[in-house]
Amino acid sequence: MKRLSGRKSRSEKVELRIIPRDEHSISRSNISESALKVLYRLNKAGYQALLVGGGVRDTLLGLNPKDFDVATNATPEQVNALFRNSRLIGRRFKLVHVVYGREVIEVATFRAPPTDEHSTKIAATGDQGMILRDNVYGNKDEDAMRRDFTVNALYYDIADFSVHAYAGGWDDLNNKRLRLIGDPETRYREDPVRMLRAVRFAAKLGFSIEAYTAEPIPVMAPLLEQIPAARLFEEVLKLFLHGQALETLRLLREYNLFGALFPATEQCLRDDPLALAMVENTMRNTDTRIRAGKSVTPYFFMASLMWPPLLRVKDEFEAAGLAAHPAMQKAADRVMSQQLQSTAIPKRLAIPMREIWELQLRLAKTNSRKVTELLTHPRFRAAYDFVLLREQSGEDLKGIGAFWTRLQEQNPDLVPSRSSFREERSDNDSRNDGGRRRRRPPRKRNRRPPSGN
């Protein structure tokens, strides 16, 4: 991929602005007790440790951060030795997770520039500039320049309760402006997911993306093909499950990023108004649930996004002479296989997605003498909601939504409650923010003494 013509390189200086306690809104009462414990223990052990990134940014904006991250000059091994309730993770970026029950505090060591000519170590990069492995450590100033956006280069110092803002991040925060640190093309090549993060932050925070930061995105969107499908799936959850899914969809399509995540769906959106209505209603309904404090089921969300291409392929198989049910199964196989090349879909989601799709055929048979048996199906409520979504989006389903509504009213004891439906899902499925996974620390096993002792 060629560099964009007519663009000049923009260098960033290590510009630091310290905002004293009486000029910002962060208080220790806004910070989780677990994060404070990590900060105080690291400081007591003689290390520098500060809150950094989204936790600082969101607190300053008056939001409730879901995570608090810590940056320190202690190495991952030193942090791990200091906390018995911690574990080393990562190969591309080595980190430490300090676990307090279900809360995880992520601790990262200050990093140096990946290509510092004065350093004896250089981060491993791919042919197109993507950082493959980066455990080159530095100081706080260097670490700030490694942050992606200026509003993420914010540090809260527990020593004097001040905020350290780099590269104009304080002004950008107050002006609701999203701006990359460094040359955008270089930063996107280092990690193409930064393009998705730009959209997510802009939609979530109501920020505008600075023109220089936004300009390369449509051209560089194909770089997302380098990212592992499993990582992109996690990014999809983060993108759409924070309460601004509809605006996120608009921005993703504006910057040619949605097609990199859902290529078959994007093709349908371009030439099918019903497909566009289906996806937009999915986003709108998701936002409504999240803002009302309700849970969102990722497999229902993914089934809705992939319904337009599934329906198109199913119609092709039926036109070739296949009956409805085998056509649906073969269409599901093809659409799933194609989607897996872009974003992974865990088996725990793929199975219920298929069940929802196949139930659409069974729910259409309202004249069957066994209709009441479907009310007891564990996926009935999801499949029924899916029917309503399809009708809301303009599909003519001959009134089957109203039929199943009446049947449930006539047989309330047969329908599984919504609470039991939610219990089927794992903790990871019910995360509204798609954030990092919360795992319990491994249990300690009592090992048997060696034989002969």
VMD Tcl script that draws the C-alpha trace (Angstrom):
set ca {
  {0.00 0.00 0.00}
  {1.40 3.37 -1.01}
  {1.59 6.32 1.32}
  {-1.05 8.99 0.73}
  {0.23 11.68 -1.58}
  {0.34 15.29 -0.51}
  {0.63 14.52 3.21}
  {3.38 15.93 5.38}
  {4.84 14.12 8.35}
  {3.79 15.56 11.70}
  {6.13 15.05 14.64}
  {4.98 15.27 18.25}
  {7.02 16.80 21.05}
  {7.02 15.43 24.57}
  {4.80 18.27 25.69}
  {3.77 17.80 29.31}
  {1.16 19.81 31.15}
  {0.56 19.12 34.84}
  {-2.93 19.92 36.12}
  {-2.94 20.30 39.92}
  {-5.63 18.77 42.15}
  {-7.72 21.93 42.42}
  {-8.03 22.25 38.64}
  {-9.48 18.83 37.77}
  {-12.41 16.69 38.91}
  {-10.74 13.37 39.78}
  {-11.06 12.24 43.38}
  {-9.92 9.01 45.00}
  {-13.59 8.31 45.66}
  {-14.00 7.98 41.85}
  {-11.31 5.28 41.67}
  {-11.85 1.63 42.49}
  {-10.35 0.40 45.76}
  {-8.51 -2.33 43.89}
  {-6.76 0.18 41.63}
  {-5.78 2.26 44.66}
  {-4.32 -0.83 46.34}
  {-2.16 -1.52 43.29}
  {-0.96 2.08 43.09}
  {-0.10 2.34 46.78}
  {1.72 -1.00 46.91}
  {3.83 -0.19 43.87}
  {4.69 3.24 45.28}
  {5.52 1.75 48.69}
  {7.88 -0.70 46.98}
  {9.75 2.22 45.44}
  {8.26 2.13 41.95}
  {6.56 4.90 40.01}
  {2.91 4.04 39.33}
  {0.06 6.10 37.86}
  {-3.45 5.56 36.57}
  {-3.48 5.95 32.81}
  {-5.70 6.03 29.76}
  {-9.44 5.47 29.61}
  {-10.00 5.37 33.35}
  {-8.51 8.87 33.71}
  {-10.18 10.17 30.54}
  {-13.67 8.93 31.41}
  {-13.48 10.11 35.03}
  {-12.56 13.60 33.84}
  {-15.57 13.49 31.49}
  {-17.89 12.56 34.34}
  {-18.40 8.99 33.11}
  {-18.08 5.76 35.09}
  {-15.02 3.86 33.84}
  {-15.42 0.11 33.56}
  {-11.68 -0.46 33.96}
  {-8.73 1.21 35.65}
  {-5.29 0.61 34.15}
  {-1.94 1.30 35.81}
  {1.36 2.27 34.18}
  {4.61 1.78 36.07}
  {8.39 1.68 35.72}
  {8.43 -1.77 37.33}
  {8.92 -4.61 34.87}
  {6.14 -7.21 34.46}
  {8.24 -9.71 36.39}
  {8.73 -7.26 39.26}
  {5.00 -6.50 39.39}
  {4.16 -10.19 39.30}
  {6.55 -10.85 42.20}
  {4.98 -8.05 44.23}
  {1.38 -9.31 43.96}
  {0.51 -12.89 44.85}
  {-2.90 -12.38 43.20}
  {-1.40 -11.56 39.79}
  {-0.50 -13.30 36.58}
  {1.65 -12.47 33.57}
  {-0.22 -12.39 30.26}
  {0.49 -11.54 26.64}
  {3.27 -12.14 24.18}
  {2.83 -9.21 21.80}
  {2.57 -6.88 24.80}
  {3.58 -8.41 28.12}
  {1.22 -7.25 30.89}
  {0.27 -8.15 34.44}
  {-3.29 -8.70 35.61}
  {-3.81 -8.18 39.34}
  {-7.01 -9.98 40.32}
  {-9.35 -8.93 43.12}
  {-12.37 -11.25 42.95}
  {-14.06 -10.42 39.65}
  {-12.16 -7.15 39.15}
  {-8.93 -7.11 37.19}
  {-6.43 -4.24 37.33}
  {-4.17 -4.25 34.28}
  {-0.60 -3.11 34.95}
  {1.71 -2.22 32.05}
  {5.35 -1.20 32.13}
  {6.29 2.14 30.56}
  {7.26 1.54 26.94}
  {9.83 3.21 24.71}
  {9.39 4.09 21.01}
  {9.39 0.90 18.90}
  {12.18 2.13 16.60}
  {14.36 4.22 18.91}
  {17.72 4.40 17.19}
  {19.47 4.86 20.54}
  {17.93 1.72 22.05}
  {19.61 -1.67 22.09}
  {16.20 -3.28 21.57}
  {13.70 -2.66 18.80}
  {10.11 -3.87 18.66}
  {9.43 -6.61 16.13}
  {7.39 -5.35 13.17}
  {5.82 -6.95 10.11}
  {6.43 -6.15 6.44}
  {3.84 -3.35 6.45}
  {4.89 -1.82 9.75}
  {2.54 -3.58 12.18}
  {4.10 -4.15 15.60}
  {4.22 -7.91 16.20}
  {5.98 -7.94 19.57}
  {6.81 -5.00 21.78}
  {8.41 -5.36 25.18}
  {10.86 -2.47 24.88}
  {10.61 -0.51 28.13}
  {11.16 3.19 28.73}
  {10.09 6.06 30.98}
  {6.78 7.88 31.45}
  {7.49 10.54 28.81}
  {8.34 7.88 26.25}
  {5.33 5.83 27.27}
  {3.02 8.80 26.70}
  {4.23 9.12 23.12}
  {3.39 5.44 22.57}
  {-0.26 6.04 23.49}
  {-2.60 6.13 20.51}
  {-4.73 9.24 21.09}
  {-3.85 12.38 23.00}
  {-6.90 11.97 25.28}
  {-5.48 8.59 26.31}
  {-2.09 10.08 27.20}
  {-3.46 11.23 30.55}
  {-1.91 10.05 33.83}
  {-3.23 10.46 37.38}
  {-0.45 10.64 39.97}
  {-1.52 9.31 43.37}
  {1.53 10.98 44.96}
  {0.18 14.54 44.63}
  {-3.24 13.89 42.99}
  {-2.27 15.78 39.82}
  {-3.09 14.89 36.21}
  {-0.22 14.71 33.71}
  {-1.43 15.46 30.16}
  {0.80 14.96 27.12}
  {0.75 16.19 23.50}
  {-2.14 18.60 24.03}
  {-4.41 15.92 25.45}
  {-5.92 18.25 28.06}
  {-7.07 20.74 25.41}
  {-8.32 17.94 23.14}
  {-10.35 16.51 26.01}
  {-11.98 19.87 26.73}
  {-12.62 20.46 23.02}
  {-13.99 16.92 22.50}
  {-11.46 16.25 19.77}
  {-9.92 12.87 18.95}
  {-6.37 13.20 17.67}
  {-3.65 10.62 17.12}
  {-0.19 11.11 18.59}
  {2.35 11.05 15.77}
  {1.90 10.41 12.06}
  {-1.51 8.73 11.50}
  {-0.32 6.48 8.66}
  {2.55 5.16 10.74}
  {0.38 4.64 13.81}
  {-2.31 2.80 11.82}
  {0.32 0.56 10.25}
  {1.72 -0.24 13.70}
  {-1.74 -1.40 14.80}
  {-4.65 -1.20 12.31}
  {-7.15 -1.71 15.16}
  {-6.48 1.94 16.04}
  {-8.82 2.83 13.16}
  {-11.63 0.96 14.91}
  {-10.72 2.57 18.22}
  {-10.98 6.01 16.62}
  {-14.55 5.27 15.56}
  {-15.45 3.68 18.91}
  {-14.18 6.61 20.96}
  {-15.77 9.16 18.64}
  {-19.18 7.48 18.92}
  {-18.96 6.62 22.61}
  {-17.67 10.00 23.81}
  {-19.39 12.22 21.25}
  {-15.99 13.47 20.00}
  {-15.08 14.63 16.51}
  {-12.17 12.91 14.74}
  {-9.52 15.45 13.75}
  {-9.22 15.72 9.95}
  {-5.54 14.70 9.88}
  {-6.35 11.65 12.01}
  {-9.39 10.70 9.90}
  {-8.00 11.22 6.40}
  {-6.00 7.96 5.97}
  {-8.65 5.63 7.42}
  {-10.74 4.84 4.29}
  {-7.61 4.03 2.28}
  {-5.93 2.02 5.03}
  {-9.02 0.03 6.10}
  {-7.79 -3.12 4.25}
  {-4.95 -3.36 6.77}
  {-7.48 -4.89 9.17}
  {-7.05 -8.11 7.18}
  {-3.74 -8.53 9.06}
  {-5.49 -8.68 12.42}
  {-6.38 -12.12 13.86}
  {-10.08 -12.89 13.50}
  {-10.41 -13.60 17.23}
  {-9.14 -10.12 18.13}
  {-11.52 -8.51 15.64}
  {-14.46 -10.35 17.21}
  {-13.60 -8.81 20.59}
  {-13.34 -5.42 18.90}
  {-16.80 -5.89 17.38}
  {-18.28 -6.39 20.85}
  {-16.52 -3.26 22.09}
  {-17.69 -1.28 19.08}
  {-21.39 -2.03 19.31}
  {-22.16 -2.77 22.94}
  {-21.49 0.58 24.61}
  {-24.82 2.30 23.90}
  {-23.94 4.13 20.65}
  {-24.20 1.31 18.13}
  {-26.20 3.26 15.53}
  {-23.70 6.12 15.45}
  {-20.85 3.58 15.41}
  {-22.38 1.91 12.36}
  {-22.64 5.26 10.58}
  {-18.99 6.08 11.25}
  {-17.75 2.61 10.32}
  {-19.50 2.83 6.95}
  {-18.32 6.40 6.41}
  {-14.69 5.30 6.81}
  {-15.03 2.00 4.86}
  {-14.42 -0.05 8.00}
  {-17.70 -1.95 8.33}
  {-16.98 -3.90 5.14}
  {-13.68 -5.06 6.63}
  {-15.60 -6.57 9.57}
  {-18.75 -7.81 7.80}
  {-18.02 -7.89 4.05}
  {-21.11 -9.88 3.01}
  {-23.42 -7.71 5.11}
  {-21.90 -4.50 3.74}
  {-22.57 -5.73 0.19}
  {-26.24 -6.23 1.09}
  {-26.48 -2.80 2.73}
  {-25.36 -1.11 -0.47}
  {-28.21 -2.37 -2.64}
  {-31.00 -3.60 -0.34}
  {-33.07 -1.09 1.69}
  {-34.57 -3.92 3.78}
  {-31.08 -5.09 4.76}
  {-30.12 -1.57 5.79}
  {-33.29 -1.25 7.86}
  {-32.61 -4.61 9.54}
  {-29.08 -3.65 10.58}
  {-30.02 -0.12 11.65}
  {-32.92 -1.42 13.74}
  {-30.59 -3.96 15.32}
  {-28.30 -1.10 16.35}
  {-31.18 1.08 17.49}
  {-32.74 -1.67 19.61}
  {-29.35 -2.56 21.09}
  {-28.80 1.05 22.13}
  {-32.25 1.20 23.71}
  {-31.61 -1.91 25.80}
  {-28.18 -0.81 26.99}
  {-29.37 2.68 27.93}
  {-32.21 1.07 29.90}
  {-29.67 -1.03 31.82}
  {-30.76 -4.28 30.17}
  {-28.44 -7.03 28.96}
  {-27.65 -7.68 25.31}
  {-27.18 -11.16 23.90}
  {-24.23 -11.19 21.47}
  {-25.50 -14.22 19.52}
  {-28.82 -12.45 18.82}
  {-26.90 -9.34 17.75}
  {-24.60 -11.31 15.44}
  {-27.50 -13.34 14.01}
  {-29.23 -10.08 13.11}
  {-26.15 -8.59 11.42}
  {-25.66 -11.69 9.29}
  {-29.31 -12.22 8.41}
  {-29.29 -10.16 5.16}
  {-26.52 -12.18 3.46}
  {-27.97 -15.42 4.88}
  {-31.36 -14.65 3.34}
  {-29.75 -13.80 0.01}
  {-27.78 -17.07 -0.15}
  {-30.80 -19.10 1.03}
  {-32.89 -17.65 -1.81}
  {-30.15 -18.66 -4.27}
  {-30.23 -22.27 -3.04}
  {-34.02 -22.38 -3.18}
  {-33.94 -20.99 -6.74}
  {-31.62 -23.88 -7.59}
  {-34.27 -26.37 -6.40}
  {-33.44 -26.99 -2.73}
  {-36.22 -27.14 -0.15}
  {-36.38 -24.41 2.49}
  {-34.75 -26.27 5.41}
  {-31.71 -27.68 3.55}
  {-31.35 -24.33 1.77}
  {-31.23 -22.61 5.16}
  {-28.63 -25.06 6.48}
  {-26.38 -24.74 3.43}
  {-26.74 -20.96 3.47}
  {-25.77 -20.86 7.14}
  {-22.69 -23.01 6.39}
  {-21.57 -20.69 3.60}
  {-22.24 -17.39 5.39}
  {-20.58 -18.59 8.59}
  {-17.55 -19.84 6.67}
  {-17.17 -16.52 4.85}
  {-17.61 -14.47 8.03}
  {-15.00 -16.49 9.92}
  {-12.38 -15.17 7.51}
  {-13.00 -11.68 8.90}
  {-14.12 -12.08 12.51}
  {-14.14 -15.19 14.64}
  {-17.49 -16.42 15.98}
  {-17.08 -18.63 19.05}
  {-18.97 -21.91 19.02}
  {-20.97 -20.80 22.05}
  {-22.47 -18.11 19.79}
  {-22.53 -19.93 16.45}
  {-24.83 -22.72 17.68}
  {-27.62 -20.47 19.05}
  {-27.31 -18.23 15.98}
  {-28.11 -21.21 13.76}
  {-31.00 -22.20 16.02}
  {-32.54 -18.73 15.76}
  {-32.25 -18.81 11.97}
  {-33.73 -22.29 11.61}
  {-36.60 -21.44 13.96}
  {-37.64 -18.68 11.56}
  {-38.86 -21.43 9.20}
  {-40.72 -23.28 11.94}
  {-42.37 -20.14 13.29}
  {-43.71 -19.42 9.79}
  {-45.82 -22.62 9.93}
  {-48.69 -21.25 11.99}
  {-51.13 -23.91 10.76}
  {-49.24 -26.80 12.33}
  {-51.02 -28.73 15.08}
  {-47.77 -28.66 17.09}
  {-47.40 -24.89 17.28}
  {-47.74 -24.83 21.05}
  {-44.75 -27.17 21.40}
  {-42.53 -24.47 19.94}
  {-43.34 -22.23 22.90}
  {-41.26 -24.52 25.11}
  {-38.19 -24.41 22.86}
  {-35.22 -22.89 24.78}
  {-34.58 -20.44 21.91}
  {-38.22 -19.55 21.31}
  {-38.06 -16.11 22.96}
  {-34.99 -15.16 20.94}
  {-36.51 -16.47 17.72}
  {-39.77 -14.63 18.44}
  {-37.91 -11.36 19.08}
  {-36.09 -11.98 15.80}
  {-39.43 -12.25 13.97}
  {-40.52 -8.92 15.45}
  {-37.22 -7.35 14.36}
  {-37.71 -8.61 10.81}
  {-41.24 -7.20 10.70}
  {-40.04 -3.90 12.17}
  {-37.50 -3.73 9.34}
  {-40.11 -4.13 6.60}
  {-40.19 -7.86 5.84}
  {-43.69 -9.06 5.01}
  {-44.12 -12.13 7.22}
  {-47.91 -12.42 6.80}
  {-48.61 -11.42 10.40}
  {-46.80 -14.27 12.14}
  {-45.49 -11.88 14.79}
  {-49.02 -11.09 15.92}
  {-49.91 -14.80 15.81}
  {-47.09 -15.79 18.18}
  {-47.85 -12.83 20.43}
  {-51.45 -14.05 20.86}
  {-50.34 -17.66 21.35}
  {-48.02 -16.66 24.18}
  {-50.82 -14.69 25.84}
  {-53.05 -17.76 25.62}
  {-50.35 -20.13 26.95}
  {-48.24 -18.10 29.42}
  {-47.14 -21.18 31.39}
  {-45.47 -22.78 28.35}
  {-43.11 -19.94 27.53}
  {-39.70 -19.96 29.26}
  {-39.21 -16.81 31.34}
  {-36.73 -14.22 30.14}
  {-34.69 -14.70 33.31}
  {-34.19 -18.39 32.54}
  {-33.29 -17.48 28.97}
  {-30.54 -15.18 30.23}
  {-29.22 -17.85 32.56}
  {-28.26 -19.94 29.54}
  {-25.61 -17.41 28.62}
  {-22.12 -17.27 30.00}
  {-20.73 -14.24 31.78}
  {-18.75 -13.32 28.68}
  {-21.92 -13.27 26.55}
  {-23.65 -10.78 28.82}
  {-20.90 -8.15 28.83}
  {-22.38 -4.93 27.46}
  {-19.04 -3.26 26.84}
  {-17.21 -6.18 25.17}
  {-14.25 -5.37 27.40}
  {-11.50 -7.58 28.59}
  {-12.56 -10.93 29.95}
  {-12.88 -11.32 33.70}
  {-11.41 -14.59 34.84}
  {-11.16 -15.97 38.30}
  {-7.63 -16.75 39.49}
  {-6.74 -20.43 39.12}
  {-7.41 -22.60 42.13}
  {-4.43 -23.80 44.09}
  {-4.17 -27.55 44.10}
  {-2.74 -29.56 46.92}
  {0.06 -31.50 45.37}
  {0.91 -34.92 46.66}
  {4.42 -35.30 48.11}
  {6.85 -37.31 45.99}
  {6.62 -41.04 46.51}
  {8.93 -42.34 49.20}
  {8.62 -39.25 51.43}
}
mol new
graphics top color blue
foreach p $ca { graphics top sphere $p radius 0.5 }
foreach p [lrange $ca 0 end-1] q [lrange $ca 1 end] { graphics top cylinder $p $q radius 0.2 }
display resetview
